[in-house]
């Protein structure tokens, strides 16, 4: 569903995702537009088809930007996979939709945490 990465960031460890402490993604416009990842693996998804959960997680290992990464001037429409790599181990697929005055709007698919996790 839709989500906003604002100045307080966004964490996918909560359901629904929330801003504030523990943010895994951040948005900055100074000195230029920047999408920042904090303690998570993020990778581009270049296929026109949406990935499965396994494909998205595998992508974060195969073509990762690294654990803490700043994506400079990200393009709208860009698709990314994210793996939280923490006690939750959540996998997220998201697309960059719109830059607004209060942040970056995305549309995300967030896979449920496996039972017993």
Residue pairs with C-beta under 8 A, 6 or more apart in sequence:
1 16
1 107
1 108
2 97
2 105
2 106
2 107
2 108
3 10
3 16
3 17
3 94
3 105
3 106
3 107
3 108
4 10
4 19
4 100
4 102
4 103
4 104
4 105
4 106
5 25
5 26
5 27
5 35
5 103
5 104
5 106
6 19
6 27
6 102
6 103
6 104
7 26
7 27
7 28
7 102
7 103
8 19
8 20
8 23
9 19
9 20
9 23
9 24
9 25
9 26
9 27
9 38
10 17
10 18
10 19
10 23
10 24
10 25
10 26
11 17
11 18
11 19
11 20
11 21
11 22
11 23
11 24
12 24
12 25
12 82
12 84
12 88
12 90
12 92
12 108
12 110
13 22
13 24
13 84
13 86
13 88
13 90
15 110
17 108
17 110
23 38
24 37
24 38
24 39
24 40
24 82
24 84
25 35
25 36
25 37
25 38
25 40
25 42
25 82
26 35
26 36
26 37
26 38
27 33
27 34
27 35
27 36
27 103
27 104
28 34
28 36
32 72
32 73
33 72
33 73
33 74
33 99
33 104
34 70
34 71
34 72
34 73
34 74
35 70
35 71
35 74
35 96
35 104
36 68
36 69
36 70
36 71
37 65
37 67
37 68
37 69
37 71
37 82
38 68
39 67
39 68
39 85
39 86
40 67
40 82
40 83
40 84
40 85
40 86
41 60
41 61
41 64
41 65
41 66
41 67
41 82
41 83
41 85
42 60
42 64
42 65
42 69
42 71
42 80
42 81
42 82
43 59
43 60
43 62
43 63
43 64
43 65
43 80
43 81
43 82
44 59
44 63
44 65
44 78
44 79
44 80
44 81
45 51
45 56
45 59
45 79
45 80
45 81
45 93
46 79
50 93
50 109
51 59
51 81
51 93
53 91
53 111
56 81
56 82
56 83
56 91
56 92
56 93
56 111
57 81
57 83
57 91
59 81
60 81
60 82
60 83
60 91
61 83
65 71
67 85
74 96
74 104
75 96
76 96
76 97
76 98
76 99
77 95
77 96
78 95
78 96
79 93
79 94
79 95
79 96
80 93
80 94
80 95
80 96
81 91
81 92
81 93
82 91
82 92
82 93
82 94
83 89
83 90
83 91
83 92
84 90
84 91
84 92
88 113
88 117
89 113
89 117
90 110
90 111
90 113
91 110
91 111
92 108
92 109
92 110
92 111
93 108
93 109
94 106
94 107
94 108
94 109
95 106
95 107
95 108
96 104
96 106
97 105
97 106
97 107
98 104
98 105
99 105
